Structure formats: C-alpha cells, structure tokens
Amino acid sequence: MRVSFFGAAGEVTGSCTLVETGDLRFLVDCGMFQGGGEARLKNQRALDFGFDVREIDFVLLTHAHIDHSGLLPRLAVLGFRGPIYATPATIDLLEVLLLDSAHIQEKESEWQLRHQRRSGKNGRSVHPPLYTVAQAQATLPLLRPATYGKLIHPAESIQVCFHDAGHILGSAWLEVTVSGEGKPRKLVFSGDLGMRDRPVLNDPEPVVPTADVLLIESTYGDRLHRPLQETEDEIVAAFGRTQACHGNLIIPSFAVGRTQEIIYILADLVRRERLAPLKVYVDSPMANEATRITLAHPALLDDETHELTAWLREHPNRMKVEFVADVEASRALNEVRSGAVIISASGMCEAGRIKYHLRENLPRSECSVLIAGFQAAGTLGRRLVDGARLVHIFGEAVPVRARIYTVGGLSAHADQAGLIAWLKGFHAPPRHTFVVHGEAAAAAHFAEAVGVELGWHEVSVPQQGDSVNL
C-alpha cells in the first residue's frame, strides 16, 4: 500500500490524499487551497494534480467544505468518471457550494480581465477559472450517498464506513478496510473533527478501537479553545460597545456550519436576556441555502438546538433573522449607518458580499468586526486578526478604524484537548499516524503532544508531495 499527500500537509487547506493498493487507486477528499495569492498559485498548479486522474477508481469525501471538496469539478474536467461517495447531507450542500465556487471563479476572472484592460494591458496574465458553473454542475451526477454507520463497498477489496465527525452538517470520519493482500488493514481518516458539547450538531462519534494507519487533523493542534462562557462574554461586550458607539457589527462567517452556530448563540443569549431583542441580517445566498438544508436534516441536530428552535417559534419578536437574497437588498445594507448586525460570507473575507460590508464599515471607528473562525495565512481575515491598519479590497486601500474582535471559542474544529480525547478511544496505537490539516507549527506541536500524552511513537508530519509505502 502507498499513501501520497497532495494537500493539507504542512498546511490546513487543499485536502487530497491518494491511496494505492493492489490495482486500486482512490482519493480521500479533493479540496481547494485557500489563503490568498499563494493558494491561487497552488490551485493553478492543480491543473494536472500530479497524478493521472483517469486512473482514480473512486473518491471518498469527508465533508463539503471547499478546502476538502473544491477541486472535484477539476478532477472531472480532466477525465475522472468514477463515483464520489459522501453523506446525503454533504451531497445536498455540494449542490450549493460547488456551483458557488465556480461562480466566484468566473466572476474573479471577469474582474481581472476588466481591470487589466482598463490598465492598458492585454489580459493575457488573467487566470481562467479552474472550472465553470456548467462543469461543476456536470460533476454532481458522480455523487453517491453513504449513510452513517452503514458499510459500502466501492470495490471488491474495499469496505468503508462513514461516522459522524460533528464538524459541519454531514461531516464524517472514515473507517476504510482494505483486504485482498494478506491480512486486512484498517485506515482511519479523521477529516475535520468537531468539538464535543457544542451547539447545533451531534457530537463526534468515538473512534474505532484499532487501526493500522491513521490520518488525524491538527488545525488547532497547538492550542485550546476559550471556554464557551468567555466567548459569550466577548460577544456581549462587542454588541455593547458597538451599540454604545452607534455603529454596525459585521460578522464574517462561513456559510456552512458557522453561520448556523452564530445564529444559535445569539438566539440563546437573547433567550437568557444577556442580549436585548435582536434583528440580524444574514447576507449570503449560500448561507441561506445552507440553513435551509440544515433544517431539512433534523436527525443531525442536537437536542439543545431542537429546544431553542421551539423557543424561537414561540417568541418571534425576541429574535428576528432576515435572510437577504437579492443584490439590491444587500446594497441597501451599506446605507445603514447604525444598529445593523450583519452576518455575511465568506468566513475568511476572501470573496462574497462580506467584502462590500467590510469596505463600507472598516474605516468607521464606531463599527466593530467580530472574527469567529479560523483565518488561513494570506487571507484578508488573517490580516485583520493580525492587526493590519490598512487593507486592500477590490484594489482599493481601506483604512482599518473599526474595532476587531477575535472570538476563539466558536471553532468547528476540535482543539488539542478534544483531539487527544478522541484519540484515547484507540485501545492500541495505530502502526502509523500521520498528522495533517494543520499549519506546520501546529502540526509539529500536536505530533509532539500525541507522543507525550498518549505514548505513541510512530507519529509523523508529512509534507505536500510526500509518499509513504506501508
């Protein structure tokens, strides 16, 4: 067996792992790199992936986030025609996310072309989209549903079980059993794991007792999240300061998972009277669709969410959420100078309507921006978190005078303690453990922690392009 790491190795995004066993070749995830200009170059290099996509037999997809799924249409453009296995909720989300990803790429290419022509250039340096909306649409028929806890057999020698990872709706960690060459071997892919006892989704399922090979994420492998109580206090403080200054509160948010969690947190704070009655604008067509899909999968939601949803129905005036759909309504929000609470995508501030709201509100000292999720290196969101006083949006220099709040307790990823707790479910160490999905320092720190906390010795941090024979 040979395992090769084509992404999310020494960094968080671009998840793509190739497994070769016997005459079979399959991928686990096929994600887009994220994080500004350098990530764009990496995605452009994915024009050929580094392997023959026509030889891939099937793909196993852990969840719908674009850094795990966003290059699936590119895979199909280059000739892949096999099945892509994912949970039903993930498939529902991909019907929105992949088309949105293609739309953003098309619009960015159009904008670059117009900008270069206005500058007197010929536009030859404009990068075309990795795939079009039509090509993303053509990928969807390749998707095949895999239900939690039920075995599927993508090939005669491969058995796969999807387990709830508690990260976003439909997310899964994978248990893959490979037979046909002597004793069967078990591989476990964590995908992205969520935190226990957090709102909206069910907790991650415990890991299986044994495995031969483990790939474990490490996004927050070098730190602990703030307690939820502290996070709530920070949110209340941000609301109080912004209201007192008569400004707007802008919340960049991932459309899938994070937006729904923020709505839950705000509603719960209103229910407990820590916040006054609110009206919140959700200005993201994709977040609107993701919320609809979330409500269409009630079995994946925890008991607390069902209780709060019932309370909201009984008290419609305490918390009003307006889902903004059309462009004119979105533009109208930029005319509001005080009292607006706007949740908008994208979560790393790299695309979507959030960029317009930041352009309008960042220069105003009375406004606040609440950062509530991981910000990859190179993104606009990361620059704000790092204290930039001047940023560029749509080619314009924008001064940062608004107050930036960084809330660390709402991550959809397990922190170091959560990851270690999940790994303690193994009765014995896997023969090989690879720490992935983390920036280099975080991954190395977590690998060391696994050795110290659990006494595991065969733990390594692969780099992009590495291949290991097992």
Salt bridges, closest charged atoms under 4 A:
GLU11 OE2 - LYS42 NZ 2.80
GLU20 OE1 - ARG25 NH1 2.44
ASP29 OD2 - HIS68 ND1 2.68
GLU38 OE2 - LYS42 NZ 3.86
ASP52 OD1 - ARG54 NE 3.18
GLU55 OE1 - ARG25 NE 3.51
ASP67 OD2 - HIS68 NE2 3.82
ASP92 OD2 - HIS297 NE2 2.80
GLU110 OE1 - LYS107 NZ 3.65
GLU175 OE1 - HIS163 NE2 2.82
GLU175 OE2 - LYS186 NZ 3.02
ASP192 OD2 - HIS63 NE2 3.39
ASP192 OD2 - HIS68 NE2 3.04
ASP192 OD2 - HIS167 NE2 3.52
ASP192 OD2 - HIS413 NE2 3.90
ASP203 OD2 - ARG196 NH2 3.57
GLU205 OE1 - HIS163 ND1 3.28
GLU217 OE2 - HIS413 ND1 3.08
ASP222 OD1 - ARG223 NE 2.98
GLU232 OE2 - ARG272 NH2 2.75
GLU232 OE1 - ARG274 NH1 3.94
ASP233 OD1 - ARG274 NH2 2.89
GLU234 OE2 - ARG226 NH1 2.10
GLU261 OE1 - ARG258 NE 3.68
ASP268 OD1 - ARG271 NH2 2.76
ASP268 OD2 - ARG272 NH2 3.13
ASP283 OD1 - ARG353 NH1 2.59
ASP283 OD2 - HIS357 NE2 2.58
GLU289 OE1 - ARG292 NH2 2.71
GLU322 OE1 - LYS279 NZ 3.00
GLU328 OE2 - ARG331 NH1 2.92
GLU350 OE1 - ARG40 NH2 3.67
GLU360 OE2 - ARG359 NE 3.83
GLU366 OE2 - ARG364 NH2 2.83
ASP386 OD2 - ARG382 NE 3.63
GLU396 OE2 - ARG359 NH1 3.54
GLU439 OE2 - ARG382 NH1 3.37
